[in-house]
Amino acid sequence: MKIVFMGTPDFSVSVLQALQQEHEIVAVYCQPPRPAGRGKADRPSPVQARAEALGLQVRHPVSLRSETAAKDFAALGADVAVVVAYGLILPQAVLDAPRLGCLNIHASLLPRWRGAAPIHRAIMAGDLETGVCIMQMEAGLDTGPVLLREATPIGAEETTADLHDRLSAMGARLICDALDRLPLPAVPQPEDGVTYAAKIDKAEARVDFAKPAVEVDRLIRGLSPFPGAWVQVGGERVKLLRSRLAEGQGAPGQVLGGFTIGCGTGAVEVTEAQREGKRPMPAAEVLRGLVLPDRL
């Protein structure tokens, strides 16, 4: 098939690579380069970098709403567009341009967790499973009918980074399967069970140990690696990247030994953390150079 691929972050790269091996990618759409790093020089997105390495045509319009943008898209003559974490809303003229429409890879079991941060929100909410849906796109936010879906359990100590990688690989496999089997029955999403995965706000990231341990643990794992749940130790912000529920009970924020912290109910053991300007390290290694107070 002739495919327009539309994606931007790391999550999308494995999908692009899988499609490129089996189909003709006529163009890759992604977000424009953004300032990054200490020098704030423009840095291409992971998808742009990989697409250019593969010798593919890359486009990064600021918007697709103009008549010119829609005509340029339609002129590609694609059979289908595959969209995964692209970052722009597709107007109806773009949705209608490919012969088989636009297919979206969404990292949740729709209609649960429509929106921007489905992996983070699934872990933070304590969901026992998540998955990937291949959806026929329409104008609404992740409201289109589902062509294929696959579920997977969420591990008790799994982080967003862990789940991100698993779901990316699953999405790549599932979209290749879907394209091989088109046309597929389009199953409308049920009206019951709709939830929205709002974009992560950095204000959510400070750990409140007055909450139950189960909620603190989910926050740490759900916000790892970005933006990273954090605590203040002296004048330093320390990110907590991995954790698990632990035995013990103390006052909220009380250090019970090692990196085990009392919560509103129960306790959490931090197993990986990151000091300012340092790499992520196992908790035992962090504690060799960091003295925790009696209470965080």
Beta strands, then each sheet from edge to edge (+ up, - down):
strand 1: 2-7
strand 2: 24-29
strand 3: 34-36
strand 4: 41-43
strand 5: 58-59
strand 6: 80-84
strand 7: 102-106
strand 8: 114-115
strand 9: 129-136
strand 10: 146-153
strand 11: 196-197
strand 12: 229-233
strand 13: 236-246
strand 14: 255-257
strand 15: 260-262
strand 16: 267-274
strand 17: 281-282
sheet 1: 5+ 2+ 1+ 6+ 7+ 9- 10+
sheet 2: 3+ 4-
sheet 3: 8+ 11+
sheet 4: 12+ 13- 16+ 15- 14+
sheet 5: 12+ 13- 16+ 17-
end
